[in-house]
Each structure stands twice: as structure tokens, then as C-alpha cells.
Amino acid sequence: MTRHPDRWAALVLLAIALMLFVPVVAQPGGLVYPPHGDFSDLTITHWPNAEFAIASLRAIGSLPLWRPTIMSGTPFAANPLSGLFYFPHAVLLVVPLAIGFNVLYIAHVWLAGCGAYALLRAWQVERPAAFIGALTWMATPKLFAHLGAGHVGMVEAVAWMPLAVWAAHRMVESRRVMNGAWLGAVWAVQFLADPRISFYTVALSVTYILIVLVFTAKAQRHKENQNKTWYLGILVVALLAILAFAMSSAVLWLPFIEFIMQSNRGALTLAQAGEWSLPVRQLVSLLLADWSGFHEWTVYVGILPLILGLVATRCVLRVSYSALRDSCATCITQHNLVITWLVICLIVAVLFSLGTNGPLFPILFRFLPGLALLRVPPRAWFIVAFAVAMLSAFGVQVMLQETRKPRSWVTLTGVVLAAFALLFGLGGFLLLRGNAQAALARSAMLHLALVVPASVGVVLLRAHSRMGAREFATCSVAVIVVTLLPVDQSLYRVVSETQAFSDHAEVASWLARQPGVFRVYSPSYSLPQHVAQRAGLELADGVDPMQVANYARLMEAATGTRASGYSVTIPPFPPNSDVRTAWHDARPSARLLGRLNVRYVVAEFPIQVEGLAERARFGTTFVYENMSALPRAFVGEGTAARVTTLTPDRIVLEADGPGALTLSQVYYPGWYARVDGRAVPIEIVDSALMGVSLEAGPHIAEFTFDPWTVKFGLLVSSVGWSGLLLGALVKALKSTQVFRGQRWNHAGK
């Protein structure tokens, strides 16, 4: 086992990852859902996106660039949530989607642990300490809370965070060209998974590089020539990292920027950007785990990691004080430098997570362009969790090396805190009674009563030399697993695929049997996107944080609803409202909905509007037919055009002129029209739809979505990835030649 200890560490991390996913492993065909609630972003967004992409690939032989299934059509390749260009999603092509998503979850949690272990080993942290830090990071409850919420891309992106810092460390350590390129590549891969998390990771990487630069400048002030060469090398590889990132991710960021300019996402106010800002009172959950809590406000990182992090921080403060007192910059070791950087990142991330409840986010929002695109500041808590996990590894390192006993007041404080937690936790556990919420609080209290004494006890026993180094490392692993595993598993549940797709399945089946090409609108989210996707239905409403602004405004007029601010849904449901009944008093326009090819309206409440006739009722769900519905394409005021080809990116129509041919499809840059083979300009109809003018006689009109941003971005990314692979191949060949040369020389001797 000692021959390849790092490989064994990776295998043990895999075993622990499988332990964290025991409910998933027991039901591999199930879907991960939040512990409470009927909706998950997995089925709202990621599942229908994947199913649509795979179905299109099989039907037309290429990945779709446009998605006609929600919001009367929306850019697909330009939307980061499509996941089209994140290469691990290829697994979804070969296995059932439920199993595929579960494999992706487990693989990325394992990747998070292995990446953290590699980073800590690169920082020359001993293997037991590195393993504990990696374990703490991969099992952090923040990650599992978002996993339960169905934030697939976010979970995937977070897994790459340690590897990005590792690549930054390699870059500043060796200043080799390929190390800069690999840093850019890791940034690019993470960006393709989720651009929002990529922002935080780039910030981590850049600040790490800067703090190393500052430290090096102070330590080598007397070596002027060497400093110039060193800085020049860093500048070159840093520029290469930026270039590699820009080229490798161009396939997404180029069309994404265009989408932002056309969407309603780019003009958020401070209040809208700071949605779900972390309340200060929620910081109490650092000590008292919030079982089955709200994913955006999950802050628990474990008691033992916190204590170990404090041990590491205390150590670096002591060394830094001595260095400042002696004016000795070279006395600060690499470990102390990294710990200082981690503490700074932790403090800044906590302040940022407070959002509008703190001072930092409003200031940055005012002066940092593009910050509004991030939304939800508490997602910066991933940096806090990362910093605590890394600090815990350094804390273990200190505990393994130092044998000096702590001062008596430190021991007394630990004993008092452990006793208080034990009594307080047991008291709460025994006194709390009542509903399900009280049951969760009892679990948290019992957890507190057991975990705090165990964590404090392990640290004090080691500090007083009552426990050997190996026993301390083993007990620390056990305490962290026992601490975090039940909390993590409380943050998600597994439901069967049948259960997940049962929501209004009967309604979807009835609608799918109706003839013709049409759309469906629901003011009460009575037709979930994954159910509609499976039934082959197209929706005028939808859920997606990226929306074409002109269409959102048109839908406000058509549905009789009005947004109070930014919303991820059409229609825009008021905050904290019951989506089933929130718009029961809205009066939709049958005429405007009809121009959007909406033939059926499905609602959880009766709608008394002229032009809507009830056709079916399923329990509390009403299905209305829109008597004013127009065809998908029409000439003038309603003369139907015949649809001969209908694919996501290409629509061919046969129509008789003269008149204006309207296609009930959202207009967006990248759509082109040809009439009888001749290119013609597209006219915007009803502020959001597409149309062309026809002369007298029969015509064939063709609409094609072929955006230059995607084509050019794909070309640039292909060149970028080809260059990276070529560089890796050349490096591998050189390494092989060197290795063979060494073997030849050794044999000659």
C-alpha cells in the first residue's frame, strides 16, 4: 500500500464519495431532488435540455443551436445551461439520462476531492493532512445543497476549483509555457460548465498568483536581474493562460455575450443582483448544522475543520508577527504564505456572501462592471468552504508536527465549549417536540451535542500528546465523515423517474394527441418543462434565467401579467408566491396568445376570458382551447402557410402571396430568411416575431438559424484545443525521449 500512496488516497476518496451517495447508488435510476419541494433544476432545466439535444442529434445528425420547445424559441448554444460544450456530458449519450446525471454527480464530487488532494500535495502538505483537507472539501454541505437543488452545472464547475489553483501554483512555480496553457484550459473547462463559478475561481487563481508575486518581490529585492527575468517569465505564461482560456471557451462566451445583449439579464438593479443575500443571523449555522436547509444559505463546513483551520491561522499569525518584528521577509515560508492567502479569501468571501446585508457587495456592484450577471452573492460561500478545507489540512499538518502543549486557558476554553455544546444540544434534543421542522431541529441539536465534544476531544488529546500522529489522523477522518455524511444526505433525496414525470403527465398525454403544430401556455406551471419535453410539446411559457427581452415584454401583454423585477420565469411569478395560483386574477389576451400559435391554455384555476373554451378537466387542472389561435406561420391576418420542414435550426414554408408572411418564432440575431432561394431581410413582427414580405404567387420561404458567433467561436475553440493537445503531445514525446535516454545511459554504465 505504501508503493503508490497517492493512488490509494484517490481510491479511498472514491469509496467515501460512494458513501456520500449511498441513496443514489441504491437507486441508480432515480433523480436527485431537494429534501423538500416538488421542483428541481435537474428536471426544470438540465434534463429537458439534455433530452432535447440528444433527440435533435439523433433526428438531424447535429447538435441544435436553437431551442423551440420553451418561450416560443430561444437560443440554445448561447445558453450556458444547455451544457452543449462541456465534454463530460458525452456520457449522457451512452447511458440513460437518470444514470448519466448520477454518474456525473459522483464523478465530480470525486474529482473535487482528488483535485484538492493534488493541490495540497503540491503545497508540500503531508499525505494524511492532504487527505483530510480533500475529504473536507469534497464532502462540504454547500456542494450537496446545490446538488440537491439540481444545479448540475454549478456542481460540475465547483469540482474544478482546486485544480485551477493547482494549475496557477504550477505556473508561478515553474513558469513553463504549458503550465500557463493548462491554467487557461482549466478555466475554460469550468467556464463551459458554469460561467458564474468560473468568476470565483479566476478570482482565486489571480489573487494566488499576485500574492506569490508580492512575496517573491520582497524576498528577492537584492536580485534585480533575476527579478526582471522572473517577472518576464510570469508575464509571458500569464498572457498565455488568458489566451488559452479565451480561445478554448470562445464557443460559449462569444454567443453568450450576444445573448446577454439581447436579454433582460444585463440591467439588474442592486436588489435584484443581491437576491437571496446571506442574512447575518445565518452565520449561526456554522456551528449548528441546518439540516435539509435552503441551498443558498447553507454555510455549515464542519466543526473539526473549523478548529483545525483556527490552529493553522494561529500558527501563521505567530510566524508573521515574528517576521515583522525581525523585518525578515524570507522567514515567511510557503505554507505561511498560502495560509495567509486562504484567510484573506475566506474573509472577503464571507463579506461578499452577505450581499446587500453587508458593505462589500454594494461597493463592488457599483464599481465592477458585469457583477450583476452573477446574482445570488451567497454562492461565493464555495470559496469559504474551499478555504476552510485547505486550512484544515494545514491545521492537521501543524498538529502532526508540533508537540508543544497548548496554554491552560486554551484547554479550559475547549473543555467549556464542548461541555456547553453537549448540554445545550442534548437539552434541545429532549425539549423540542412537534412537526417535521421540529424533528429537523432535534437532529441538528443531537448532531451538535455529539460532534463538538468529539472534535474538541480529538484536538486536545493530540495537543497534550495523549494520541499519536497516526491515531490523530485516523480519528480526524472518522470524525469528519461522521460529521458531514448525515448532513450531506439530509440535503437531497432520490425520487423515481416515474414519480418525477408523473406531474400532469395525463394532461401532457392528452395534449400530445391533438393534431397540428401548436404551442401551450400555462399561467400556473401546470405543464413542467421535462414532462412537456418528453411529450413532444412546445411551450410559450418557460423557466430559464436567460430570456430574450423583447419576447418577455410581449408575453406580459399577452398573458396579462407584469414583472415586479427580474424573473427567471415567463410568466414572472411574484417572489415567495404559490405558482399554482399566483396569477389566478390575470386576464390573458386570446388574440395575442393566438398570434404566438398558442392553441391550448392549461391552468390550475378557471379562466373566464373571451376566446378561451374549456375542452378538458383533469382533477383541478383546466384545459382551454384558444379559438383565436393562428397557425405556426400565416400570411396577412391568418391565412395558413404550410410547414414542410420543421427542425430546431431550419423551417421551410410554402405560402401564397402577396402579403406579409409571419413566422410565430422569436426573432434573434443569427436567423436568416430566403424566399424562392433568394436572401431577403427579416422583418420584426409584434416586437418579437419574424416575418418576410411576399409578392403575388406561390413561394417557398426558408428560415435558418446560423449565428456567426457560434461558428466563429467553434472555430477559435477548435484551434485552441488543438493547440493544447499538440503541446501536450510534444511534451509527452520529449519526456519519453529523455526517459529513454536516461535508461540507455544507465544501461551503458
C-alpha positions in Angstrom: 0.0 0.0 0.0 3.0 2.3 0.5 4.2 1.8 -3.0 1.6 4.1 -4.6 0.1 6.0 -1.6 -1.4 8.8 -3.7 -3.2 6.3 -5.8 -4.6 4.6 -2.7 -5.7 8.0 -1.4 -7.6 8.6 -4.7 -9.3 5.2 -4.3 -10.3 5.8 -0.7 -11.7 9.2 -1.7 -13.8 7.4 -4.4 -15.0 5.0 -1.7 -16.1 7.9 0.5 -17.7 9.6 -2.5 -19.8 6.5 -3.0 -20.7 6.5 0.8 -21.9 10.1 0.4 -24.2 8.9 -2.4 -25.5 5.7 -0.8 -29.1 6.7 -1.5 -28.2 7.3 -5.2 -26.2 4.1 -5.5 -29.1 2.2 -4.0 -31.5 3.7 -6.7 -29.2 4.5 -9.7 -32.2 5.1 -12.0 -33.6 7.7 -9.6 -33.4 11.5 -9.8 -31.8 13.7 -7.1 -34.3 16.2 -5.7 -34.3 18.7 -2.8 -35.2 17.3 0.6 -38.5 19.3 0.5 -40.3 20.7 -2.5 -41.7 19.5 -5.8 -39.3 21.2 -8.2 -35.6 20.7 -9.0 -33.5 22.5 -11.6 -32.4 19.0 -12.7 -35.9 18.4 -14.2 -36.8 22.0 -14.8 -33.7 22.7 -16.9 -30.9 20.2 -17.3 -32.9 17.0 -18.0 -35.1 18.6 -20.8 -32.0 20.4 -22.2 -30.1 17.1 -22.4 -33.1 15.2 -23.8 -33.8 17.8 -26.4 -30.1 17.9 -27.5 -29.9 14.1 -27.8 -33.2 13.8 -29.6 -32.1 16.5 -32.1 -28.7 14.9 -32.6 -30.4 11.6 -33.4 -33.0 13.2 -35.7 -31.0 15.6 -37.7 -27.4 14.4 -37.1 -26.2 17.6 -35.4 -26.5 19.5 -32.2 -29.2 22.2 -32.2 -28.3 25.8 -31.9 -31.9 27.0 -31.3 -34.4 25.6 -28.9 -38.1 25.9 -30.0 -39.6 24.0 -27.0 -39.9 26.8 -24.5 -40.6 30.6 -24.6 -41.6 30.3 -28.3 -38.0 29.7 -29.2 -34.8 30.7 -27.5 -31.0 30.5 -28.3 -29.7 27.1 -27.1 -26.0 27.1 -27.9 -25.6 30.6 -26.4 -27.1 29.5 -23.1 -24.6 28.1 -20.6 -27.3 26.0 -19.1 -27.5 23.9 -22.3 -24.3 22.1 -21.3 -23.6 21.5 -25.0 -19.9 22.1 -24.9 -19.0 20.6 -21.5 -17.2 17.4 -22.7 -18.1 15.1 -19.7 -21.7 15.4 -20.8 -20.9 12.9 -23.5 -21.7 10.2 -21.0 -25.4 11.2 -21.4 -25.2 9.9 -25.0 -24.5 6.3 -24.0 -26.4 5.7 -20.8 -30.0 6.5 -19.6 -30.2 10.2 -18.5 -31.0 9.3 -14.9 -28.0 7.1 -14.5 -25.9 9.6 -16.5 -26.6 12.5 -14.3 -25.9 10.4 -11.2 -22.6 9.2 -12.6 -21.7 12.9 -13.3 -22.6 13.8 -9.7 -20.4 11.1 -8.2 -17.5 11.6 -10.6 -17.4 15.4 -10.0 -17.5 15.0 -6.2 -14.6 12.6 -6.5 -12.8 15.0 -8.9 -13.3 17.7 -6.3 -11.5 15.5 -3.7 -8.7 14.4 -6.0 -8.1 17.9 -7.1 -7.9 19.2 -3.6 -5.5 16.4 -2.7 -3.3 17.2 -5.6 -3.2 20.8 -4.7 -2.3 20.2 -1.1 0.4 17.8 -2.1 1.8 20.4 -4.5 1.9 22.8 -1.5 4.0 20.1 0.2 1.4 19.1 2.8 1.9 15.6 4.2 -0.3 12.9 2.8 -2.6 12.4 5.9 -3.2 16.1 6.2 -3.8 16.4 2.4 -6.3 13.6 2.6 -8.2 15.2 5.4 -8.3 18.5 3.5 -9.5 16.8 0.4 -12.2 14.9 2.3 -13.4 18.1 3.9 -13.7 19.8 0.5 -15.5 17.0 -1.4 -18.0 16.5 1.5 -18.7 20.1 2.1 -22.5 20.5 2.7 -22.7 23.6 0.4 -21.9 21.4 -2.6 -24.5 18.8 -1.7 -27.1 21.5 -1.0 -26.8 22.7 -4.6 -26.6 19.2 -5.8 -30.0 18.6 -4.2 -31.3 21.8 -5.8 -30.4 20.3 -9.2 -27.7 22.8 -10.0 -25.9 20.4 -12.2 -23.5 22.8 -14.0 -22.7 24.5 -10.7 -21.7 21.3 -9.0 -19.6 20.3 -12.0 -17.8 23.7 -12.1 -17.1 23.7 -8.4 -15.3 20.4 -8.7 -12.6 22.1 -10.9 -11.8 24.9 -8.4 -8.8 23.2 -6.6 -7.4 22.1 -10.0 -7.4 25.7 -11.2 -5.5 26.8 -8.1 -3.1 23.9 -8.6 -2.5 25.0 -12.2 -1.9 28.5 -11.0 0.6 27.2 -8.5 2.4 25.2 -11.2 2.5 28.2 -13.4 4.2 30.5 -10.9 6.5 27.7 -9.6 8.0 26.7 -13.0 7.0 29.5 -15.4 6.8 26.9 -18.2 4.7 27.8 -21.2 2.5 24.6 -21.0 1.7 25.3 -17.4 0.2 28.7 -18.3 -1.8 27.0 -21.1 -3.1 24.3 -18.7 -4.3 27.0 -16.3 -6.3 28.6 -19.2 -7.6 25.2 -20.2 -8.9 24.5 -16.6 -10.5 27.9 -16.6 -12.1 27.2 -19.9 -13.5 23.8 -18.9 -15.0 25.3 -15.8 -16.5 28.2 -17.8 -18.1 25.7 -20.1 -19.7 24.0 -17.1 -20.9 27.2 -15.3 -19.6 30.7 -16.0 -20.7 32.0 -12.6 -18.4 29.7 -10.7 -15.7 30.4 -13.2 -15.7 34.0 -12.0 -14.9 33.0 -8.4 -12.3 30.5 -9.5 -10.5 33.0 -11.7 -10.5 35.4 -8.8 -8.9 32.7 -6.6 -6.3 31.9 -9.1 -5.4 35.5 -9.9 -5.1 36.5 -6.2 -2.9 33.5 -5.5 -0.6 34.5 -8.4 -0.5 38.1 -7.1 0.3 37.2 -3.5 3.1 34.9 -4.7 4.4 37.8 -6.8 4.4 40.2 -3.9 6.1 37.7 -1.6 8.8 37.0 -4.2 9.4 40.7 -4.8 10.0 41.3 -1.1 12.1 38.2 -0.7 14.4 38.9 -3.7 14.7 42.7 -3.6 18.5 42.4 -3.9 18.4 40.2 -7.0 17.4 42.9 -9.6 18.4 41.0 -12.8 16.9 37.7 -11.5 13.7 39.6 -10.6 13.4 41.0 -14.1 13.7 37.6 -15.7 11.3 36.0 -13.2 8.7 38.7 -13.8 9.1 38.5 -17.6 8.6 34.7 -17.4 5.4 35.1 -15.3 4.1 37.8 -17.6 4.5 35.5 -20.7 2.8 32.5 -19.2 0.1 34.6 -17.7 -0.8 36.1 -21.1 -0.7 32.5 -22.5 -3.1 31.4 -19.8 -5.5 34.2 -20.7 -5.1 33.4 -24.4 -5.7 29.7 -23.8 -8.8 30.4 -21.8 -10.2 32.9 -24.3 -9.7 30.6 -27.3 -10.8 27.3 -25.6 -14.0 28.8 -24.3 -14.9 31.1 -27.3 -17.5 28.6 -28.4 -19.6 29.7 -25.4 -18.5 33.1 -24.3 -18.9 34.7 -27.8 -22.5 33.7 -28.3 -23.2 34.2 -24.6 -22.2 37.9 -24.8 -24.5 38.3 -27.7 -27.3 36.7 -25.7 -26.7 38.9 -22.8 -27.1 42.0 -25.0 -30.5 40.7 -26.2 -31.7 39.5 -22.8 -33.2 41.1 -19.8 -30.3 39.9 -17.6 -27.8 42.7 -18.2 -29.7 45.5 -16.5 -30.3 44.2 -13.0 -30.6 46.5 -10.0 -28.6 46.1 -6.8 -31.6 44.4 -5.1 -32.2 42.0 -8.0 -28.5 41.1 -8.2 -28.3 40.6 -4.5 -31.2 38.2 -4.3 -31.0 35.7 -1.5 -28.2 37.6 0.2 -27.0 35.7 3.2 -28.6 37.0 6.4 -26.1 37.7 9.2 -28.1 35.5 11.6 -27.5 32.6 9.3 -23.8 32.5 10.3 -25.0 30.7 13.4 -25.3 27.7 11.2 -21.5 27.5 11.1 -21.9 25.7 14.4 -25.4 24.4 14.3 -25.9 22.4 11.0 -29.0 23.4 9.1 -30.4 20.0 8.2 -32.3 19.9 5.0 -31.8 23.7 4.8 -32.1 26.2 1.9 -29.3 25.6 -0.5 -28.3 29.2 -1.0 -27.9 29.7 2.8 -26.1 26.5 3.6 -22.9 27.6 5.5 -22.0 24.6 7.6 -18.5 23.3 7.0 -18.0 21.0 10.0 -16.7 21.7 13.5 -13.4 19.9 13.3 -12.4 21.6 10.1 -13.1 24.9 11.7 -11.0 24.1 14.7 -8.1 22.8 12.6 -8.4 26.0 10.4 -8.1 28.1 13.6 -5.0 26.1 14.5 -3.4 26.8 11.1 -4.3 30.5 11.3 -2.9 30.9 14.8 0.3 29.3 13.7 0.8 31.7 10.7 -0.1 34.7 12.8 2.6 33.7 15.3 5.2 33.3 12.5 4.1 36.5 10.7 4.4 38.5 13.9 8.0 37.2 14.4 8.9 38.0 10.8 7.5 41.6 11.1 9.3 42.1 14.4 12.6 40.9 12.9 12.0 42.6 9.5 12.6 39.2 7.9 10.5 38.6 4.8 12.4 35.4 4.0 11.2 33.9 7.3 7.7 33.5 5.9 7.5 30.0 4.4 5.4 28.9 1.5 2.9 27.3 4.0 2.5 30.6 5.9 2.0 32.5 2.6 -0.7 30.1 1.4 -2.4 30.2 4.8 -2.4 34.0 4.8 -3.9 34.0 1.3 -6.6 31.5 2.3 -7.6 33.5 5.4 -7.9 36.7 3.3 -10.0 34.8 0.7 -12.2 33.5 3.4 -12.9 36.9 5.0 -13.6 38.5 1.6 -15.9 35.7 0.6 -17.9 35.9 3.8 -18.4 39.6 3.4 -19.3 39.1 -0.3 -21.8 36.4 0.6 -23.7 38.8 2.8 -24.7 40.6 -0.3 -26.9 43.6 0.4 -26.8 42.7 4.1 -23.1 43.7 4.2 -20.9 46.6 2.9 -18.7 44.8 0.3 -21.2 43.7 -2.4 -22.9 47.1 -2.9 -19.5 48.7 -3.3 -18.3 46.1 -5.8 -21.7 46.3 -7.6 -21.2 50.0 -8.2 -17.6 49.8 -9.5 -17.2 46.3 -11.0 -18.9 46.0 -14.4 -20.7 42.8 -15.1 -21.1 41.8 -11.4 -24.9 41.9 -11.8 -24.7 38.9 -14.1 -23.7 36.7 -11.1 -26.7 37.2 -8.9 -27.1 35.4 -5.6 -23.9 36.5 -3.7 -24.0 33.5 -1.2 -22.6 31.3 -3.9 -19.3 32.9 -3.0 -19.5 30.7 0.1 -17.9 28.0 -2.0 -14.7 30.0 -1.6 -15.3 29.9 2.2 -15.8 26.1 2.1 -12.7 25.7 0.0 -10.6 27.9 2.3 -11.7 26.1 5.4 -11.0 22.7 3.8 -7.5 23.8 2.8 -6.8 25.4 6.2 -8.0 22.3 7.9 -5.2 20.4 6.1 -2.6 22.9 7.2 -4.1 22.6 10.8 -3.6 18.8 10.7 0.0 19.4 9.4 0.7 21.6 12.4 -0.9 19.1 14.8 1.2 16.3 13.3 4.5 18.2 13.7 4.1 20.2 16.9 4.2 18.6 20.2 4.2 21.7 22.4 1.3 21.7 24.8 -1.3 24.5 24.5 -1.7 27.0 27.3 -4.0 26.1 30.1 -6.6 28.7 29.1 -6.9 27.2 25.6 -7.5 23.8 27.1 -10.0 25.2 29.5 -11.9 27.1 26.8 -12.1 23.9 24.7 -13.5 21.9 27.6 -16.0 24.5 28.4 -17.2 24.8 24.8 -17.5 21.0 24.5 -19.5 20.8 27.7 -21.8 23.6 26.7 -22.4 22.1 23.3 -23.2 18.7 24.9 -25.6 20.2 27.4 -27.2 22.6 25.0 -27.6 20.0 22.3 -29.0 17.3 24.5 -31.4 19.8 26.1 -32.7 20.9 22.7 -33.0 17.4 21.6 -35.1 16.4 24.6 -37.2 19.5 24.7 -38.1 20.1 21.1 -41.3 18.3 20.0 -43.9 18.8 17.3 -43.9 18.9 13.5 -41.4 17.9 10.9 -39.5 21.2 11.3 -39.0 20.4 15.0 -37.7 16.9 14.1 -35.0 18.5 11.9 -34.1 20.9 14.7 -33.8 17.9 17.1 -31.5 16.2 14.6 -29.3 19.4 14.5 -29.2 19.6 18.3 -28.2 15.9 18.7 -25.6 16.4 16.0 -24.2 19.4 17.9 -24.1 17.5 21.1 -22.1 14.7 19.6 -19.8 16.5 17.1 -18.4 19.4 19.2 -17.2 17.2 22.1 -15.7 14.7 19.7 -13.9 17.4 17.6 -12.6 19.2 20.6 -11.6 16.0 22.3 -9.5 14.7 19.3 -7.6 18.0 19.0 -6.9 18.3 22.8 -5.8 14.7 23.1 -3.3 15.2 20.3 -2.2 18.6 21.7 -1.5 17.0 25.0 0.4 14.1 23.4 -2.2 11.6 24.5 -2.7 10.5 21.0 -0.2 9.5 18.3 0.1 11.1 14.9 -1.4 8.2 13.1 -4.2 7.8 15.6 -5.0 11.5 15.3 -5.2 11.4 11.5 -7.4 8.3 11.6 -9.7 9.8 14.3 -9.9 13.1 12.4 -11.0 11.3 9.2 -13.6 9.4 11.2 -15.0 12.5 12.9 -15.3 14.4 9.7 -17.0 11.6 7.9 -19.5 11.0 10.7 -20.0 14.8 11.0 -20.6 15.6 7.3 -22.1 12.4 5.9 -25.5 12.7 7.6 -25.7 16.5 6.9 -24.9 15.9 3.3 -27.5 13.2 2.9 -30.1 15.4 4.6 -29.7 17.9 1.8 -31.1 15.7 -1.0 -33.5 12.9 -1.7 -33.9 10.4 -4.5 -37.2 10.1 -6.3 -38.0 7.5 -9.0 -38.2 8.6 -12.6 -41.8 7.6 -12.7 -42.6 9.9 -9.8 -40.6 12.8 -11.2 -42.5 12.5 -14.6 -46.0 12.0 -13.1 -46.7 15.7 -12.6 -49.6 16.4 -15.0 -48.5 13.5 -17.3 -52.1 12.8 -18.1 -52.6 16.4 -19.3 -49.4 16.2 -21.4 -50.6 12.9 -22.9 -54.0 14.4 -23.9 -52.3 17.5 -25.5 -49.8 15.3 -27.4 -52.7 13.5 -29.1 -54.1 16.7 -30.5 -53.4 17.2 -34.2 -51.3 20.0 -35.8 -48.4 22.2 -34.8 -49.2 24.4 -31.8 -47.9 25.8 -28.5 -49.3 25.5 -25.0 -49.3 28.2 -22.4 -49.8 27.8 -18.6 -50.1 30.7 -16.1 -49.6 28.2 -13.2 -46.7 26.0 -14.4 -49.2 23.2 -14.9 -47.0 21.6 -17.6 -43.5 21.2 -16.2 -40.7 21.5 -18.9 -39.4 18.0 -18.5 -42.9 16.5 -18.9 -43.6 18.7 -21.9 -40.3 17.8 -23.5 -41.0 14.1 -23.1 -44.5 14.5 -24.6 -43.1 16.5 -27.6 -44.9 19.7 -26.7 -43.8 23.2 -27.2 -44.4 26.0 -24.7 -45.0 29.7 -24.8 -44.0 30.0 -21.2 -40.9 28.6 -19.5 -38.3 28.7 -16.8 -34.8 30.0 -17.7 -32.6 32.8 -16.3 -31.8 33.9 -19.8 -34.7 35.3 -21.8 -35.0 37.4 -24.9 -36.1 40.8 -23.6 -38.5 41.6 -26.4 -40.3 38.4 -26.0 -40.6 38.8 -22.2 -42.3 42.2 -22.8 -44.6 40.7 -25.5 -45.6 37.9 -23.1 -46.5 40.5 -20.4 -49.1 42.0 -22.8 -50.3 38.5 -24.0 -50.7 37.0 -20.5 -51.9 40.0 -18.5 -49.1 39.7 -16.1 -46.4 42.1 -15.1 -43.0 41.6 -13.6 -42.1 43.4 -10.4 -38.4 43.0 -11.3 -36.1 40.4 -12.9 -37.6 36.9 -13.0 -36.3 33.6 -14.3 -39.9 32.6 -15.4 -42.4 33.5 -18.0 -44.9 34.5 -16.8 -43.0 36.2 -13.9 -44.2 34.7 -10.7 -44.1 37.1 -7.7 -41.4 36.2 -5.1 -42.5 33.6 -2.4 -45.8 33.0 -4.1 -47.7 29.8 -4.9 -47.1 29.4 -8.6 -50.3 27.3 -8.9 -52.5 30.3 -8.0 -50.3 33.4 -8.2 -51.9 34.6 -11.5 -55.5 33.5 -10.9 -56.7 37.0 -11.4 -54.7 37.7 -14.6 -56.7 38.1 -17.8 -54.7 36.8 -20.8 -55.3 38.1 -24.3 -56.6 35.2 -26.5 -55.7 37.3 -29.6 -52.1 37.9 -28.7 -51.6 34.3 -27.5 -53.1 33.2 -30.8 -50.5 35.1 -32.7 -47.9 33.1 -30.8 -49.5 29.9 -32.0 -50.9 29.1 -28.5 -53.8 26.8 -29.1 -54.2 25.5 -25.6 -54.1 27.1 -22.2 -53.6 24.9 -19.1 -54.3 26.3 -15.6 -55.0 25.3 -12.0 -57.8 27.7 -11.9 -60.8 28.7 -14.1 -60.2 31.4 -16.7 -63.1 33.5 -17.8 -61.8 35.2 -20.9 -63.5 35.6 -24.3 -61.9 33.3 -26.9 -60.9 30.5 -24.5 -63.3 27.5 -24.4 -62.9 24.7 -21.8 -62.1 21.4 -23.5 -61.0 19.1 -20.7 -60.5 18.9 -17.0 -58.1 16.7 -15.1 -58.7 17.0 -11.4 -58.0 20.6 -10.5 -56.4 21.3 -13.9 -58.4 23.1 -16.6 -57.5 22.8 -20.3 -58.8 25.6 -22.6 -58.7 25.8 -26.4 -57.8 29.2 -27.8 -60.4 29.9 -30.5 -58.2 32.8 -31.8 -55.1 30.6 -32.3 -53.3 31.2 -35.6 -51.1 28.7 -37.4 -47.3 28.5 -36.8 -46.9 30.6 -40.0 -49.5 32.7 -41.7 -49.9 35.3 -44.4 -51.7 38.6 -43.6 -54.2 38.2 -40.8 -54.3 34.4 -40.6 -54.1 32.6 -44.0 -52.2 29.4 -43.1 -48.8 28.7 -44.6 -47.9 25.0 -45.0 -44.9 23.8 -42.9 -42.9 21.3 -44.9 -39.7 21.2 -42.7 -39.6 21.9 -39.0 -36.3 21.4 -37.2 -34.8 23.4 -34.4 -32.5 25.4 -36.8 -34.4 25.3 -40.1 -38.0 25.9 -41.0 -39.3 25.6 -44.6 -42.8 27.0 -45.5 -45.0 27.1 -48.6 -47.2 30.2 -48.8 -49.1 32.2 -51.3 -48.6 36.0 -51.7 -49.0 38.8 -51.8 -48.7 39.8 -48.2 -46.6 39.6 -45.1 -45.6 36.1 -44.0 -45.3 35.9 -40.3 -43.5 33.0 -38.6 -44.5 32.6 -34.9 -40.9 32.2 -33.8 -38.9 34.7 -31.6 -36.6 36.8 -33.7 -32.9 36.8 -32.7 -29.7 37.7 -34.4 -28.5 34.8 -36.5 -31.8 34.0 -38.2 -31.7 34.3 -42.0 -34.5 34.1 -44.5 -34.7 33.1 -48.1 -37.7 33.3 -50.4 -37.5 31.1 -53.5 -33.8 30.7 -52.9 -33.1 34.5 -52.7 -31.9 36.0 -49.4 -34.4 38.6 -48.0 -34.4 40.7 -44.9 -36.3 39.6 -41.9 -38.9 42.0 -40.5 -39.7 42.1 -36.8 -43.4 41.5 -36.2 -45.3 42.2 -33.0 -41.9 43.4 -31.5 -40.6 39.9 -31.1 -41.6 37.6 -34.0 -40.2 37.1 -37.6 -41.7 37.9 -40.9 -40.9 38.4 -44.6 -42.7 40.2 -47.4 -44.1 38.0 -50.3 -45.0 39.1 -53.8 -48.0 37.7 -55.6 -48.0 34.0 -56.3 -46.8 30.8 -54.5 -43.5 30.9 -52.7 -41.1 28.7 -50.7 -39.7 30.5 -47.7 -36.8 29.2 -45.7 -35.8 30.4 -42.2 -32.4 29.2 -41.0 -30.6 29.8 -37.7 -26.9 30.1 -38.4 -25.3 32.6 -36.0 -21.8 33.7 -36.8 -20.9 33.9 -33.1 -21.3 30.1 -32.7 -19.5 29.3 -35.9 -16.6 31.6 -35.2 -16.4 30.6 -31.6 -16.4 26.9 -32.5 -13.5 27.6 -35.0 -11.5 29.5 -32.4 -12.1 26.9 -29.7 -11.1 24.1 -32.1 -7.8 25.9 -32.8 -7.3 26.4 -29.1 -7.9 22.9 -28.0 -5.9 21.5 -30.9 -3.0 23.7 -29.8 -3.3 22.4 -26.3 -3.4 18.8 -27.3 -0.5 19.3 -29.7 1.5 21.0 -26.9 0.7 18.1 -24.6 1.8 15.6 -27.2 5.1 17.3 -27.9 5.8 17.5 -24.2 4.9 13.8 -23.8 7.3 12.9 -26.6 10.1 14.9 -25.2 9.6 13.3 -21.8 9.6 9.9 -23.4 12.9 10.6 -25.2 14.5 11.9 -22.0 13.4 8.8 -20.1 14.7 6.5 -22.8 18.0 8.4 -22.9 18.4 8.1 -19.1 17.7 4.3 -19.4 20.3 4.0 -22.2 22.9 5.8 -20.3 22.2 3.8 -17.2 22.5 0.5 -19.3 25.8 1.7 -20.8 27.3 2.3 -17.4 
